[in-house]
């Protein structure tokens, strides 16, 4: 089955209120072009340099999708990231939020951001510790930054053999999401819960995700 068919088939079975982010890491421009032509509207990239190359190669098609940063954002890549990405899903400290805000302010851009939660507290993964108080503190800090708009949470669950084992992690993230939303902080509009990948998106959606990041299920194995 072609990439276009995979996308259209997947789009039909995923509820309409759930955004599909195409995980573009390691994919060719031909693969990305095919899925954009099939109707895809959101593209996620893990690395600024890869995104730069893809943006350039896609030409006018680059403007047909919303670009999401779904990998760790380094301070020294902020200026380049601001030129490409419409959304930064991986804010994991007040320091990076302030640096992003300062540079966004200089170019007159307001950036939608999500807090990345390391829901399994895994050492090898970036993201904020899965402690509600820490996440609330960061949300309050971001709410004070005029060039950022906090719009959600993002998480990557620990790798498990049985997707069902991801459920408790998704439930915990949804609970944190709801609690942050209920704070009604200024400059914060909690709309998106970005969780679930190719092997786990069905469980994630059942647990409240309204944004999934899909690679293999659309493109096949790398």
C-alpha positions, -999 to +999 in steps of 0.1 A: +000+000+000+013+035-008+021+062+017-008+082+004-032+052+009-017+046+044-024+082+054-059+083+040-068+050+056-054+061+090-070+095+088-104+078+083-101+057+114-088+085+136-115+108+150-117+141+132-109+162+163-075+144+166-046+161+147-021+137+130+015+150+131+036+132+105+069+123+122+094+132+094+126+121+111+148+102+086+122+104+058+129+115+022+114+146+006+096+123-018+079+105+011+069+138+027+057+153-006+035+122-012+018+125+021+013+163+018-003+156-016-026+131+002-039+158+025-016+159+054-015+192+072+010+189+101+046+178+100+069+171+130+106+172+129+131+162+156+161+182+145+164+218+133+190+209+107+169+182+092+139+205+092+159+232+074+169+209+047+134+195+043+119+230+043+142+241+015+137+210-007+099+211-004+098+246-018+062+259-020+048+226-005+065+236+028+039+262+032+010+237+029+018+222+063+021+234+099+056+227+112+060+212+147+093+209+166+090+175+184+126+170+193+147+186+221+153+223+213+189+235+220+195+272+228+219+276+200+193+264+175+165+288+186+170+314+159+169+288+131+140+271+147+120+303+148+123+306+110+108+272+103+085+260+131+050+272+138+048+252+171+074+241+196+062+210+215+092+204+236+097+232+262+112+215+292+126+244+314+121+280+323+155+288+309+147+275+274+113+292+275+128+326+284+155+322+257+128+314+231+106+342+243+134+368+241+143+358+205+107+356+194+100+390+208+129+404+187+113+393+154+077+401+165+065+365+166+042+348+191+050+311+194+025+284+205+044+260+228+037+228+247+054+216+278+072+182+272+066+159+301+090+130+307+061+109+320+082+078+327+110+098+344+135+081+320+171+094+322+177+090+285+147+113+276+143+150+277+112+166+292+101+179+326+100+155+355+065+139+358+058+159+390+027+181+389+042+208+411+072+211+387+050+213+356+026+238+372+056+260+381+068+259+345+033+266+332+030+297+355+065+308+343+056+305+307+023+324+312+043+355+321+062+354+288+045+377+263+058+361+231+049+325+240+015+310+243+012+278+262-013+256+244-007+220+256+014+192+269+034+166+249+048+133+261+065+102+248+056+071+268+083+045+278+088+018+252+067-012+260+060-045+242+022-044+248+006-010+239-019-015+267+010-010+292+012+026+279-023+034+293-013+044+329+013+069+315-013+084+292-038+086+321-013+104+343-005+129+315-042+136+309-047+142+346-018+168+346-032+184+315-067+188+330-052+203+362-031+228+343-062+237+322-083+243+353-058+269+366-071+293+339-037+310+338-034+342+317-019+338+283-025+300+285-050+281+263-047+244+270-060+229+237-037+201+228-026+169+244+001+155+221+007+118+230+006+085+211+028+072+183+024+045+157+023+016+181+002+033+208-020+060+193-052+041+196-047+038+234-036+074+236-068+086+219-089+065+243-072+083+272-078+118+258-050+125+233-061+149+205-028+150+187-008+119+177+027+117+161+028+090+135+057+077+114+059+039+108+022+034+104+021+060+075+056+056+059+065+020+068+098+010+084+128+032+077 
